[in-house]
């Protein structure tokens, strides 16, 4: 980083690729670690910079999650594309010192591929790894923190060793509150970027320099970044849709409320099986009123506010954007609007939240208890207090009532309210109407359950969805998924495994294949086999009537596993083994494809075990050979998984 043309001595960049916000949270935590070691630190998504920009910093930390079939998140793909340019010389990043940390899910075959690919490419371009990379697995019983905690502690020690502090200087203690880059303040604003309303005093828009110019500031690249924040690009499209139908599919006496949602938009939009629709939830007015009263924000809740930097925007080549993305149509931002539409007050708090709010606790006993939750040795207590019962931020603030957060700090302490992604369930002839409108159908399970806390737990987004009435208009985001279905594969047989709401992308694919079958006579459609699992045939066998009629219209077979309809539990992997001869013929003899969609965790692993056992028994293979065959299918794009 440069200041008035001069390089600062201790600078660091924490760059991230995040799909759901997890990598962002860890990036912010890494930023705080480095700031306490007196590094001038910026935290930004990878798409916000050019690769050459990394060389401006003494040290770079890259934190990346993996999505789809080993892909980088949407806010990192533009950077990745630039990094893959063939004309980049092998010493392009020779002055970059870096480390990386990956967030993954071991139920996916491509576990942490995105972080590994990025790390390898940085090394190929001459970057120097000065701290061992780390990897987290969200399937771990303690979550990603189990790997993050020791890695972050080691990173801190390595930074002190490689970049020792000046004599007489000590790390900033944990009990000292770090100054945020932005705070909220009263007053009018002007849009500095598409990110948030910014104080008119600090509006800054320098001229654009060359694409890879080492003198080009990140603010000069706002056009590219903005496209991922809201405007259309190759991966994301912002659309205005209208809700046509919100129908419950499960009986009223069934334990779970599952909805079929039908949206439509006026324009003709193309999408493919596996693509997702992101819905932006909003907090209930009652929850917003509660936190405003609890924090004593009533007098300021309806004032016009904006984001104001705490540093001098003009002092450096780059000053980071505010953390919260505010809808461009918001002409007058207030604290109440920020809380209702942009800040997640029902999220389960992370450890960093307790570290922050402890500074604002007026009761010494409250402060002591809050700080205990930040100590890694009490990770089990933190888990029992937050994750296990799904206790929300609002409930923590109600329990520790002496916490009084200044409203100007709200956006720095409360996490951003993020959109929820849902796989599209429509495809083929169901995508468009004769009038040129586009249909989007979703299958959504309303999240509502009990824990040790008396109040019933509800998902912020699904609670919002459950209350939507037909005729409601809203903005959504259409994003490409990871299944990457192609018409050229139509002749291949397909085995689809989609229990529960995992049937959504499978339904989309079936309708897509049906359209190919009836509209392209030259295509000899391969056999389409669906394995579906649920608890009860009568309660949650979704789209049963469709499957019956579709079996008459195309080469489709449907096999079911109703886990609670007999004495012994029956799952999709069990039915796969029962159909071993068919599966082996389709996948081995006919080079067929497999799609696995649904809940992450045990199901995908059990399906893999079942397939390996089928290859062993029907192909007379050793277990290692069967494993190799399945891995070869993955590399060939014949085994694809999309779980959540």
N, C-alpha and C positions, 0 to 999 in steps of 0.2 A: 504494500500500500504506500502511496506517495502523498506527502503533504506539501502543497505549494512547490511541487517539483522535487522534493527531497524524500528519500526513503526513510520510514521509521525503522528503528532498530529491532523492536519486538512486535511482529505482526503475525496474525494467524487468520486463516479462513476455514470455517467449518461449512462444507458444502454437502447437500443432501439430495436424495431422490426418495420421495415419500408418496405413497398412494393413499393411505388412510390417516396419516398424521403421526404414526409411530416414529418413523425415522426423523421427522421434524422435532419431536419432543427430545429424542436423544441428541440431536444436533444442538438444540438449545442448551442442554445440560453440558455438552462438551464445550460450548462457547463460554459458559459460566466458569468451568474448570480453568480454561485458558486465561480468562480475564482476571481470575484471582492470582494468576502467575504473572500479571502485568503485561499480557499480550494485548495489543490493540486488535480486537477480534470482530469479524463480521460473520454472520450466519445467513446463508442464502441457498436457494435451490440451484442445482447444477445448471439448469436452463438459463439462469440469470447471468451467465458469464461465458466468455470465450476461453478455450483451453489455455491460451498463452497468458491469460490473466493470473493463473495460479502462480506464475513465477514472481509475482509482485510480493508474495508473502514469504516470511521465513519458514512457515510451516502450514501444511494443509491437512485437514481431517475430512475424509469422505465417508459419509454414513448413508447406506443405500439399502432399501428393501427390494425384494424380488417379487414380481407379479407375473401372471400368465404363465407362459412356458419358458421361464427363465429370463423374462424381459425386465428392463429398467422401468421405473414408474414414469408416468406421462411428463412430470416436471423435470425429468432428467434425460429424456430421449433426444431432445435437440442437441444437448451437449455431447451425448454419446455419438450422434451422427457426425458431428464435427470432429470428434476424436478419431473416427474411423477413416478420415480422408487419407487417400493413398499418398498424396503429395506431402504429408507431414514427415519431416526428416526424423531419424531415430534419436536425435539430440534435441528435439523440439521442446521437451520439458526437463532438460538436464539440470536446470536450476531449481527444480521443485522438490522440496522435502515433504514427504507425506506418510500417512498411514490411512487405513480404512477399517470400517466396521460394517458387517452385513447383518441384516435382519431377515430371517427366513423361517420357514415352516417345514420341518423334516418329513411331513406327510406328502410333500411334493417331491417328485423325482429330481427336479432341478433345484435342489435345496441351495439357497444362497448363490445361485449362478450369477445374478446381476452384479453383486459386489465382487465376485471373483473375476468376472470379465473386466470390470472397470479397473480393478487393481492390476490385472495382467497387462492391460493396454497402457496404463500409466507407466509401468515399468518398461514396456516396449519403446515408449517415446522418451526414455532417458530419466524419468523421475526417480528419485532416490527414496527407498523405503527406510525410514529411520525408527520405526516402531512396528512390532509384529501386528499384522491385521487380526481382527477379532470377528467372531461369528456368533450370533445368537439364534436360538431355536425357541419359537413361541410354544412349542409342544412340551417344553420342559415344565416340570411341576411348579417351578418358581418363575416361569415366564422368561422373557428376554433379559430381565435384570440379573438372572443367575450367571450369565456370561458378561453382561455389561459392567457390573460392579468391579470385579477383579481387573478387567481390561482397562477401565477408566482410571483405577488406582495406579495401575502400572504406567499408563500414559502420563499421568501427572508426575510420577517419579522420573520418567524418561525425559520429560520436558525440563525439569529442574536440573538434570544432569547435562543435557545438551545445550541448554540455554540458561546458565546459572544467573541468578539475580545479582544485581550490583551489591557491593558491600554496603551493609546498613539497610538493605531492603529485604523485606519479608513478604511471603505470600499474603494476600488479603484474607483475613480470617473468615470462617464461615458465618460468624455472628455479625459481620458487617454486610449491610444490604447494598448490593451492586446497583449502580444507577442504570436504568433502562435506556435504550436508544430513543424511545418515544414515550410520551405520556399524553393523556387526554387533557384538553384545556377548553375553556369556553371561547366561543367566537366563530366567525364565518371561516370558510375554507375554499381552497381551489384544488382541483384534482392534479396532484403531482404525477401520479400514475393511475392505472386502473385499480390500484390496491386499496386506497382509502382516501377520504377527504383530509387534506393536509393544510395546515395553517398558511394563509396567504403570505406571511412574512418569509416563508422558507421555500416558496415555489422556485424550482431550479431545473432548467432544461437545456443543458449544453448542446452544442452542435455535434452532429454524428461524425465520428471518425471512421477510419477504415475497419473492415470486418475483423481482421486479426491484428489490428494495430495495438502494440503494447501500451499506447497512450490512450486507447479508447476506454472510457469509463463505463461501468455497468449501467449507469443511468442512460447511456446512449443506446442500450440494447432493449429499451422498454417495449418496443414494438413487438419483438419476438416473444418476450416474457408475457406481455399482455394477452397474446393470442392463446396462451395456455390458461390464463386466469379466467377468461370469459369468452373471447371471440373465437370464431371457427378456425380450425386448423386440421391437419391430417388425422389427428387422433380424437379430438373433442369438438363437439358442436353444441352450442347453446341454442335451445329451442323453447318457444312458448307453446304449451300444450293445454288442452282442455280435458278434464276428466269426464269420460262418457259413462263409466260403470265402476261401481265399488261393491262387489258382490262377495258375500261370505260363502265359501265352498264347504266348510265343515259344519256338521249339525250343531245347533245351539247348545246341546248338552255335551259336546265334545270338549276335551280339556284345552284344545288349541284352536284359536281363531285364525284361519287362513283365508286370505282374500285374493280374488281375481280382479285386477285393476286394468281398465281399458282407457288409455289416453289417445288423443288424436291431435294432429297439428295440420294447419291449412296447406302447408307446402309438401312437395314430394321429396322425401328423404330416404336414402338407401341405408340399410344396415344388414348385418349378417348374423348367423347363429353364434352365440357367445358374446355378442356386444352387450353393453350394459347401459342402463339409464340411471343417472344419479339424481336423487330427489333431495332438495334442501329442506330440512325440517325447521321447525320453530318452537321455541319454548312456550309453555302455557303462560297466559297472562297472570295466572295465580302464582306460579313459581317466580315470575319476574317481580311481582308485587312483594313477595316474601323476601327476596334477597335485597330489594331496595330498602324495605323497612328494617331488615336485620342489620344492614350496613350503614344505616342513617343517611341514605342518599336521596331522600324524598325531595329536598329543596332543589337539588340539581338534576333530577331525573329527566326533566323535559326541556332543559336548556339546549340550545344549539351548541354542539361541541365539534372538535376536530382533533386530529393527531398533530402533536407539536414535537419536534426533535429536541433532545436535551443537549445535543452538540451542534457544532456549526456545520451545516450541510455543505457550505462552500469551501470548507477547509480541506477536504479530501477529494480525491478522484471519485470516490464512491461512498455514499452514506446509505445504509440498508433501509429498505422499505418498512413501513409498519407491519406488524405480524398479522393483522386482521384484514381480510379481503372484504370490502364493502361493495354491495351492488351499485353499479354505476347509476341506476335509476333513483338512488336515494339522494334527494336534493337537500334534505335537511336532516343531518344525523343528530340524534339525541342519545343519552345514556340508556333510556328505556328501549329505544330501537336496537341499540347495540346488544343489550341483554336478551332481547326477544329473538333477534334474527341472526346474531353473529357470535355470541359467546355461549359455551356449553356449561351450564350450571348444573346439569344432571349427569355429567361425566363422573366416572370413578376416578378419584384423584391419584396422581402419581406421587412419588416420594418428593419430587422437587416442589410440588404444591405446598406440602407441609413445611418445607424449609423456608418458602417465601412468606406464608401467612404467619409463621411464628414471630416474625418481626413486628407484626401488627396486633399481637395478642397482649392485652393489658393485664391479664391474670397470670401471675408467675407460675402457678400450677398448670394452667393451660399451655403456657409456653414450654415448660419442661416436657410435658407429654407430647406436644407436637414435635419437638426436637428429637425425642426418642424414636419417633417413626422415621426419621431421616437417617438413623444409624443402621448401617448394613447388618450389624449383629442382631437387630430386632426385625429382620425381614419377615420372619414368621408372624410376628405380631401385626405388622403392617398388612400382611396378606389376610390375616383373620379379621382385621378391622375394616378393610376396604374391598379387596377383590372377592373374597369368599361370600360376604353378604351383599356385594354390589352396592355399598354405601356411596351416596353421591356427594359431590362438592357442597351442594346446598345443605344436605343433612350434616355434613361435618361442620359447616359454619353455624348451623343451628345448635349443635352440641357444644362447640367451643365458642360460646356466644360473646366472649370478650374480644374476639377478633373484629377489628374495625378497619377494613381496607379503604384507603383513600380512593375516591371514585376515579381520580386521575390515573391510578394504577390498575384499574379493572382489566384492561386488555393485556396487561403484562402478567397477570396472575391467573385469570380464568382462561382456559384453553379455547381455541376457536371452534365454533360449532360447524362441523363438517358434513358435507353431503353423504348420503348412504347409497351405495351402489346395489342395483338389483339386475340380475340377468334377465334379458328380454325373452319372453315366452312365445312371442308371435314370429312367424316367418312365412316365406312363400306367398301364397295367395291371400294370406291374412294381413300382409303388411300394408297394402294400399287399397283405397276405395276407387270405384269408377269415377268419382268426382275429383280425384287427384289428391285426396287427403292421405296422410300417413298414420297408421295405427301402431300403437305400442301396447303390448299386453304384458303384465307382470303377475307373478305369483309370489305373494308376500305373506309370511307368517308373522302375525302380530306378537311382539315380544311382551309377555306378561307372565310373571311367575312369582313364587314366594321364596323367601330366604328366612334366616333367623330374625330379620327385622320384620316387624308386624306389617308395615306398609307394603303393599304389593309393588314389586318392581315392574317398571314399564320402560320399553325402549322409547327414546325421545322421538325418533323418526316414525316408528310404527304406530305410536300413540297418535301422532299427527296424521298419519295416513288413515287410521281407523275413523277419524272424525271428518274426513273429506267427503263432500257431497258432489254428486254429478253436476256438471256445469262449472265447477271450480277451475279457474285458469291459473297456471303457474309456470315458472321457468324451470327447465330441467337441463341436464347435460347428457348428451349422447356420446359414448366413448367406445372405441374399438376394444373388443375383448381379446383373449389369448388363444381361442380355439382355432382361429385362422382357417375356417372351412372354405374349400375351393370346389367349384363346379367340376374341375378336371378330375376330382376324386369320386365322382358320382358312381362310376362303374364298380368301385370297390365296395365290398360288404362292410357294414358298420355295426359295431357292438357298442351300444350306449348303456351306461350304468348311471342312473340318476334317482336315488332314493329321496323321498320327501320333496322339498322345494327345489332340489337338484334336478327335478323333471323339467324345470322352466327352459333352460337352454336346449335340452333334448327335444322338447316339443317344438321349439323354433327350428331345429335341424330336421325333424321329421317333416314339418310343413314345407321346408325349403326343398328337401329331396322329392317330396310329392310334386311340387311345382316343376322341377326338372323333368320328372317322369311324364307329366302330361303335356309339357310345352316343347320338349326337345326330343322328337321321335328317334333321333340318331343315338340317344343315350340309352344304353341297356343298364338300368339301375341295379346296383348291387343290393344284396339282401340287407334289410334294415332290421336289427334285432334290439329290442329295448328290454332292459332289466330294471324293474321298478320295485322299490320297497317302501313300506309304511307300516304303521301299527295295525290298523284295522281296515279290512276291505270296505266295510260300509261307511266308515267315518272319513278316511283320508286317501282314498284311491282317486287321485285327481285326474280329471279328463278321461274317465273310464269310457264314456259313450263315444268320445272322439276316437279312441283306439279301436273300438269295435268297428266303427264305420271305415276307418282308415285301412284296416286289415283287408277290407273288401276292395279298396281302391288302389293299393300298391303292395309291393312285396314287403310286408311288415309282420314281424312276430313280436309278441309281448309276453314276457315271463315276470311273474310277480312273487314277492316275498312279504307276507303279512305277519309281522313278528309276534303279534299277540293273539292271533286267531286260532292257535293250537296249543297243546300242552308245552311243547318245546319251542323256544324262540327260533325263528327262521329269518335269515338276512340275505341280502342280495348275493353276497359271496358264496353262500350255501347253494343258492339256485344256480349260480355260475358253474359250480363243480358238478351239479346234477346234469347240466347240459354240456359236459366236458367235450364230448365228441363233436357237437356242433361248433363250439367255440374254437376247438383246435382246427377244424376244417376251415372256418372263416378267417382265422388269424394267421395260421401257418400255411395251409395249402393254397388259400386264395389271397394272401397278403392283405387281409382286411385291417380296419382301423378300430381303435378303442377310444371312447370318450368317457371320462369319469367326472361327474359333477355332483356337488352336494356339500355336506358338512365335512370340514377337515377333521383330522384326528384318526380315530380307529378305522373308519370305513375305507378310505383310500389304501391304507396299509393292508387291510384284510383282503381287498380286491386284488392287490398285487400278489399276495401270497397265494390266493386262489388261482390266478393265472399261471404263476410259476408251477404250481402243483399240476395243473392241466397239461402244461408243456412237458412236464416230467412223465406223467402217466401215459398220455396219448402219443407223445413223440419219443418215448423211451429215452429221455435225456437225463443226464446227471443234473443235480440241482444247480451247480455252477453254470452248466451249459444253458439251462432254462433261464437262469437269471440274465445271462449274457444276451439271450435272444430277446428278452423283454427290454433290456437296455438298448439293444439295436433298434427295436421298434420306436423307442423314444427319440433316438438320434435321427431316425428317418421321418419323424413327424407322424408316426402311426399310432402313438400312444399319447393322448393329451388329457390334461387334468385341469379342472377349474373348480376349486373348492373354497369355502369361506367359513 
